[in-house]
Amino acid sequence: MAVENQFRLLVERADKFGKSIGVGKELFLGLLEERSDWAFIIQIDALNETAIRETMARLLRVNGVADDGGDKWRVSLTL
């Protein structure tokens, strides 16, 4: 696969992923142009945290949180 096609595919997937957490593909493209390593790392960390929070929130909405009779909470992480 040509490099241009791989990049186009990555941008399409980033756009699809980004829409689900409320960010556009411009964010991902901007990360490619980031000049500071630290700024890049901080932005990627924030993006990962946002994605994880959104994933967990969706899983809790889909599967619910079941009380197993004790003080512990059990969450099913399968979709």
C-alpha atoms as an extended CHARMM CRD file, in Angstrom:
* protein
*
        79  EXT
         1         1  MET       CA              0.0000000000        0.0000000000        0.0000000000  PROA      1               0.0000000000
         2         2  ALA       CA              1.3580000000        3.4230000000       -0.9170000000  PROA      2               0.0000000000
         3         3  VAL       CA              2.3410000000        5.7870000000        1.8880000000  PROA      3               0.0000000000
         4         4  GLU       CA             -0.2780000000        8.3140000000        0.7390000000  PROA      4               0.0000000000
         5         5  ASN       CA             -3.0050000000        5.6730000000        0.9680000000  PROA      5               0.0000000000
         6         6  GLN       CA             -1.8580000000        4.6230000000        4.4450000000  PROA      6               0.0000000000
         7         7  PHE       CA             -1.9040000000        8.2320000000        5.6160000000  PROA      7               0.0000000000
         8         8  ARG       CA             -5.3740000000        8.7900000000        4.1200000000  PROA      8               0.0000000000
         9         9  LEU       CA             -6.6330000000        5.6410000000        5.8510000000  PROA      9               0.0000000000
        10        10  LEU       CA             -5.1630000000        6.7600000000        9.1890000000  PROA      10              0.0000000000
        11        11  VAL       CA             -6.7790000000       10.1930000000        8.8400000000  PROA      11              0.0000000000
        12        12  GLU       CA            -10.1590000000        8.5950000000        8.0490000000  PROA      12              0.0000000000
        13        13  ARG       CA             -9.9120000000        6.3210000000       11.0910000000  PROA      13              0.0000000000
        14        14  ALA       CA             -8.7730000000        9.2070000000       13.2930000000  PROA      14              0.0000000000
        15        15  ASP       CA            -11.7620000000       11.2420000000       12.1000000000  PROA      15              0.0000000000
        16        16  LYS       CA            -14.1400000000        8.3600000000       12.8650000000  PROA      16              0.0000000000
        17        17  PHE       CA            -12.5890000000        7.8250000000       16.3090000000  PROA      17              0.0000000000
        18        18  GLY       CA            -12.4470000000       11.5440000000       17.0290000000  PROA      18              0.0000000000
        19        19  LYS       CA            -16.1160000000       12.1010000000       16.2570000000  PROA      19              0.0000000000
        20        20  SER       CA            -17.0480000000        9.5690000000       18.9060000000  PROA      20              0.0000000000
        21        21  ILE       CA            -15.2530000000       11.6080000000       21.5880000000  PROA      21              0.0000000000
        22        22  GLY       CA            -16.0480000000       15.0440000000       20.1980000000  PROA      22              0.0000000000
        23        23  VAL       CA            -12.8250000000       16.0130000000       18.4310000000  PROA      23              0.0000000000
        24        24  GLY       CA            -12.1410000000       16.5320000000       14.7630000000  PROA      24              0.0000000000
        25        25  LYS       CA             -9.4050000000       15.1500000000       12.5650000000  PROA      25              0.0000000000
        26        26  GLU       CA             -7.7740000000       18.5790000000       12.7460000000  PROA      26              0.0000000000
        27        27  LEU       CA             -6.5620000000       17.6870000000       16.2390000000  PROA      27              0.0000000000
        28        28  PHE       CA             -4.7870000000       14.5900000000       14.9630000000  PROA      28              0.0000000000
        29        29  LEU       CA             -3.2930000000       16.4470000000       12.0150000000  PROA      29              0.0000000000
        30        30  GLY       CA             -2.1580000000       19.2100000000       14.3680000000  PROA      30              0.0000000000
        31        31  LEU       CA             -0.3570000000       16.6500000000       16.5180000000  PROA      31              0.0000000000
        32        32  LEU       CA              1.7550000000       15.7030000000       13.5000000000  PROA      32              0.0000000000
        33        33  GLU       CA              2.9640000000       19.2970000000       13.2490000000  PROA      33              0.0000000000
        34        34  GLU       CA              3.6920000000       19.7490000000       16.9570000000  PROA      34              0.0000000000
        35        35  ARG       CA              7.2400000000       21.0410000000       17.4130000000  PROA      35              0.0000000000
        36        36  SER       CA              7.6150000000       20.3500000000       21.1220000000  PROA      36              0.0000000000
        37        37  ASP       CA              8.0010000000       16.7670000000       22.2880000000  PROA      37              0.0000000000
        38        38  TRP       CA              6.4720000000       17.6140000000       25.6580000000  PROA      38              0.0000000000
        39        39  ALA       CA              3.4650000000       19.3270000000       24.1070000000  PROA      39              0.0000000000
        40        40  PHE       CA              2.9400000000       16.2630000000       21.9000000000  PROA      40              0.0000000000
        41        41  ILE       CA              3.1650000000       13.8900000000       24.8720000000  PROA      41              0.0000000000
        42        42  ILE       CA              0.7750000000       15.9740000000       26.9910000000  PROA      42              0.0000000000
        43        43  GLN       CA             -1.7580000000       16.1930000000       24.1680000000  PROA      43              0.0000000000
        44        44  ILE       CA             -1.5770000000       12.4530000000       23.4600000000  PROA      44              0.0000000000
        45        45  ASP       CA             -2.0000000000       11.7290000000       27.1780000000  PROA      45              0.0000000000
        46        46  ALA       CA             -5.0670000000       13.9810000000       27.3250000000  PROA      46              0.0000000000
        47        47  LEU       CA             -6.4730000000       12.3070000000       24.2100000000  PROA      47              0.0000000000
        48        48  ASN       CA             -5.9230000000        8.8460000000       25.7190000000  PROA      48              0.0000000000
        49        49  GLU       CA             -7.5680000000        9.8850000000       28.9790000000  PROA      49              0.0000000000
        50        50  THR       CA            -10.5740000000       11.2800000000       27.1150000000  PROA      50              0.0000000000
        51        51  ALA       CA            -10.9210000000        8.1220000000       25.0320000000  PROA      51              0.0000000000
        52        52  ILE       CA            -10.7130000000        5.8870000000       28.0990000000  PROA      52              0.0000000000
        53        53  ARG       CA            -13.2950000000        7.9340000000       29.9960000000  PROA      53              0.0000000000
        54        54  GLU       CA            -15.6690000000        7.8710000000       27.0350000000  PROA      54              0.0000000000
        55        55  THR       CA            -15.1870000000        4.1200000000       26.5900000000  PROA      55              0.0000000000
        56        56  MET       CA            -15.8710000000        3.4310000000       30.2620000000  PROA      56              0.0000000000
        57        57  ALA       CA            -18.9390000000        5.6910000000       30.2620000000  PROA      57              0.0000000000
        58        58  ARG       CA            -20.3400000000        3.8670000000       27.2340000000  PROA      58              0.0000000000
        59        59  LEU       CA            -19.6630000000        0.4640000000       28.7570000000  PROA      59              0.0000000000
        60        60  LEU       CA            -21.4170000000        1.4710000000       31.9540000000  PROA      60              0.0000000000
        61        61  ARG       CA            -24.4210000000        2.7360000000       29.9870000000  PROA      61              0.0000000000
        62        62  VAL       CA            -24.5680000000       -0.4250000000       27.8630000000  PROA      62              0.0000000000
        63        63  ASN       CA            -23.9250000000       -3.0360000000       30.5440000000  PROA      63              0.0000000000
        64        64  GLY       CA            -24.9080000000       -1.1760000000       33.6740000000  PROA      64              0.0000000000
        65        65  VAL       CA            -23.3360000000       -1.5370000000       37.0590000000  PROA      65              0.0000000000
        66        66  ALA       CA            -24.6080000000       -4.5230000000       39.0290000000  PROA      66              0.0000000000
        67        67  ASP       CA            -24.4690000000       -4.7290000000       42.7960000000  PROA      67              0.0000000000
        68        68  ASP       CA            -23.3400000000       -8.2660000000       43.6860000000  PROA      68              0.0000000000
        69        69  GLY       CA            -24.8150000000       -8.1040000000       47.1880000000  PROA      69              0.0000000000
        70        70  GLY       CA            -21.7470000000       -6.7580000000       48.9610000000  PROA      70              0.0000000000
        71        71  ASP       CA            -19.7730000000       -3.5830000000       49.0770000000  PROA      71              0.0000000000
        72        72  LYS       CA            -18.0850000000       -4.3880000000       45.7730000000  PROA      72              0.0000000000
        73        73  TRP       CA            -19.2730000000       -3.2330000000       42.3620000000  PROA      73              0.0000000000
        74        74  ARG       CA            -18.9910000000       -5.5010000000       39.3810000000  PROA      74              0.0000000000
        75        75  VAL       CA            -18.8260000000       -4.1780000000       35.8230000000  PROA      75              0.0000000000
        76        76  SER       CA            -18.9820000000       -6.3160000000       32.6960000000  PROA      76              0.0000000000
        77        77  LEU       CA            -16.5480000000       -4.9470000000       30.1230000000  PROA      77              0.0000000000
        78        78  THR       CA            -17.8310000000       -6.8930000000       27.1460000000  PROA      78              0.0000000000
        79        79  LEU       CA            -20.0490000000       -5.3110000000       24.5270000000  PROA      79              0.0000000000
